[in-house]
Amino acid sequence: MMLAVDIGNTHTVFGIYDGKKLLGNWRVTSFVTRTEDEFGALVQTFCDQAETSYKKIHAVGISSVVPNLTDVMERMTKKYFRTEPVIISSSLPLGITIRYDDPSSVGADRLCNAVAGYAKYKGPLVIVDFGTATTFDVVSHDGEYLGGVIAPGIETSASELHRRAAKLPKIDLRFPRKAIGTTTVESMQSGILFSAVDAMEAMIRRISKELDDYPTVVATGGFSELMMKQSKVINHHEPTLVLDGIRLIVDRTEKKIKKPTK
């Protein structure tokens, strides 16, 4: 069994795998003040909910964009599971080729999305991750990670608009009935959400022209289900894509380590 941990700027997601089967996943706030013991207690609770024992977990994979929490999670892994975690990076056996100018600068979550997306759907492929940032990751027909796009996320845009404009309230992020809002809240919902859909679709068209091919579009991240209901360009919804990528990379890493040398 394996524990996959996706540490994002806003949330940390835990997934417990029995082989290829995801037994469950849990989302908590990414508080940088959490200790390794707090995380250890959380994992034990998640194992209880999955009706399994944390003692059965033999491997831990960590995808992180928050260095301070990476260190805490690494200490938790050594203390509670008595093993070295696999920290996701471009230096691991990913199963795809990285064509970024500096492969080490690609976010771990983006690598996991690309690896899992290509394993499921091949290429050409665009993975749109609707998180703190909205990212677009492009994988070619031949399994080459070509790069992508980083834009402000939906919740980030809404929070910043509320913070910078004294009379604009904090709003629930749901689509209004129509584009022309008749209240301040509806106007903000329209501006933030419909604009996000239109921007995403326009970016897919732009990427398609550069690829000279129309890619499969996969949505993931916290707002992916909401966005998929409003867009016809999204082909697949994969809410656990980063976790799936962690599992694949950990499996490949373990097989490489165990492979006998001649």
N, C-alpha and C positions, 0 to 999 in steps of 0.2 A: 504494500500500500504506500501511497505517496501523498504528501501535503504540498499543494501549490499555493504560493502567496503572491498576490499582485498588489504591490504598494504604490498607490497613486497619490497625487497631491491632496485630494479631497477624501478619498475612501481607500481602505485596504480590504481586499477580497481574498477569502480563504476558500480553497477547494480541496476536498479529500477524494482521492482516486483509489479504486480497487482495480488494478490493472488499467484498462482503458475506460472503465465505467466511472463516471462522476457520481459519487454518493450524495453529494450536497455541496452547496456553496453559501457563504455568509459574508455580509458586508458590514464593516465597522468604520467609524471615523478615523482618519489618519492623524491621531494626536501624537505629536512628537514627544510628549511627556510620558507616554506609556513605557513601562519597564518590561524586561524579558519575562518576568514572572506573571505580569498581567496578560501578556500575549500567550504565555504557556497555559494559564488558566482558561483563556478563551478557547484555545485549540482543544483542550480537554472537554470543554462544554460542547463544542461542535462535534467532536467524536461521539459523545453521548447521544446527541441528537441524531447522528447518522447510525446509531446503534452498533458502534464498533469501539475498539479500544485504541487509545493513542499509542499504546505500546506496539501495535501492529505496523505503525508507520516506519518504513525503513529508509525513506529518501525524502528530502525536502528541496524544492526549487523555489527561488525567490526572484521575481521581477520587480525592480524598484526604481522609482525616479526621485526618491527621498533618501539621500545618503545617511542621514542620522538614523532613520528607521531601519535601513539595511543593516547597520551595525547592531541594533537592538535585536532584530530578528535573527541575525546570525548567532548571537549569544544565546537566544532562546532555543535555537535548534541544537546547539552543542549541549546545553544543559538538560533539555527535556528528551531529546531523541538520540543524544550521544553520537551524532554524525555531523560531518561537514556538509553544509548546504551547497547546492549548485546555484551560484549567483549568475543570472543570465547576462551574457555579454556577447559581442560579435566574435570573440575568440573561440567560442564553443562550436561543436559540430551542429550546424543549424539545418543542413539539408538544402539550403539555398545559398546563392552567391551574393555578397553585398557589393553593390556598385557605388555606394556613397563615397564621396571624396575622402572622408575620414570615418571608416566603419565604426570606430570606437565611440563616436559621438551620437550614434543612433540610439534612441531611447529603448530600454529593455522591453517595454510594453509594445512598442512598434515592431521590434524583432519578433516577439511572440505572436502578434497578430499576423505578420507576414508568413511565418513558418506554419501556423495552424491553418491559415486561409489557403495557402498553396497546397498543403496536404489534403485539404477537403475538396478544393475546386480547381486546382491547377491554375494556369494563367492564360491570357492576361487577366489581371485581377487588381481591383482597388478595394482596400479595406478602409471604411470610414468609421472612425472611433469617436463617438460623441461623449466626451468626458470634460474635464476641466478645460482642456483645449480640444478643438475638433481637428483630428489629424486624418490625412489621406495617405495611405501607403500603397505604393504601386509595385506589383510583381509581374515580370514579363512571362511570356509563354514558356521560356526556357528556365524559369525558376530563378531569375535574377531580381534582387531587390534594387529597384532603380532610384528610389528616393520618394519624395512626396511633398506634402503641404501641411503646414501648421497654422491654424487660425484660432481666434478666441472661441472658447466654448459657449454654449447657449447660456448656461447658468452664470458663467463669468461675465458675459455681456449684460445680462439682466442685473447682476449685482453692481456692476460698474456704473450702469445707467442710473440706478437708484442712489448710489453713493455720490455721484457727481451732480445730480440735479435735485435741488432741495425739495421740489414739489412733486417729484415722481415717486410713487410708493413702491414698496417691495411687492412683487406679484407672484401668483401661482403660475407656473409655466405649463399652460395648456392652450391648445389652439382655440381661438375665438370662432364664432359662427361665420364670420365673413372678414374680408380684408379691411373694410372701412369700419373702424371702431367708433362707437357712439359714446364711449366712456374713456377716461384716461387709462384704466386697466386694460380694456379691450384694445385700445390703440397701441399700448405697449406690448401686449401679447401678440398682436398682429405684426408689429414691427420686428420683434425679436424672433418669433417662430417662423412666420412665413418668409422672412428675409433669410433665415437659416436654411430653409428648404430650397429656396431659389438659388442661394449662393452655392449650396452643395451640388445641385443639379447642373449649374453653370460650370462648376469646377470639373465635374465628371466629363462634360462635353469638351472642355479645354484639354483635359488629360487624354481623352480618346483621340483627339486630333494629333497630339504629340506621339501617341502610340501607333497611330494609323490603324487602329483596330478598336472595337468596342469591348471593354472589359466586363467581366462579371463583377458586380458591385455587392459587397458584403458590409452590413452595418453591425456595429457592436458598441458597447459603452452604455452609460446610464440612461441616455436619452434616445437610444437607437430604436426602441419599440415605438415610442411616440412619433419619431420621424418617419419610420417605415410606413405608418398608416397614412401619411400625407404625400408620399413620393412613390412614383411608379418606376423610378430608375434603380431602386434598391432591389436586388434579386434575392438576397438571403439575409436572415436575421440570426446572428450567432452571439448571444449574450455572454457566453463563457469563453470567447475566443482566446483571450490572453491566458487563461488557466490551461486551456487545451494546448497552447503553444509551449507553456512551461513544461507540461507533462512530456510532450514530444522531445523537447530539448534535453530534459533530464534523462529520458530513456536512451537517447543517442549518446549522451555523455557517458552514462554508465556502461553501455555496450563497448564504447571505445576504450574505457579504462580496463574493462575485463578482457578485451581481446588479447589473446596471447601473441607475444612478439616472436618473430622467427630468429 
